[in-house]
Amino acid sequence: MNTAQSQTEPHTRKRAKAKITVQNSEAKPYDQTVSPALVEIRLIETFTGDIDGESPVRALQVLRDN
């Protein structure tokens, strides 16, 4: 029996509610030789509610002149 969902069937969406708390954050220059400059952001987040857990996050932020 094929349990894969057919492409013609609508997808069912589920939602979870959770509170996200940033436990730690750190920003440091990533690449200042380009314009606009880039900053590396590192976070540790915790989730409580329908989803409980912890997640590390790494992102790049663009620093624009305006």
N, C-alpha and C positions, 0 to 999 in steps of 0.2 A: 504494500500500500504506500503510495506517495504522500508524504505529510507536508511537502512544500506547498506554499500558498500559490495559487494560480495568479498569473499576471492580470487576469480580468477581474479577480475578486478585489473589493476595496480593502485597504489596509486598516487595521484597527489601531487606534492610538490610545496609549495609556498615559496617565499623568501621575506624578508623585509629588507630594509636597514635602519640602525639607527646608530647614533653616541652615544657611551657609555662614560660617564664622571663619574669618581669616585669623589664623593662629600666629602666623609669622609672615613678614614681607621684607624683601630686600631688593633694592634697585641699584644697578651699577652700569657705568658706560659700557656699551657693546661695540659700537663702531662710530667714532666721532670724525672719521675722515670723509664720510659721505654727507651730503645734504639732502634732506634733513637727517640729523643725527639719530642714532638708535640707542635705546636703553634696554637692558635685559632686566626683566621683572621676575622674581621667584617668590612664590607664595606657598604656604601650607594651609589648606582649608579643611575644615571638618563639616560634615553634614549630619544633621539630626532631624528625625521625623520619619516619613515613610521610607527614607533611605538613610542609613547610618554608615558613616565611614570617614576616611581621611584621604585627601588627594594632594599630591604635589603638583604645582602649576609652574610652567616656564613660558614666558611670553616676551615678545619684542614690542616696545612702544616707540612710535615715531614722534620725535620732538620737532614740531613745526615752529617757524618763526613768528607766526601771528598768534 
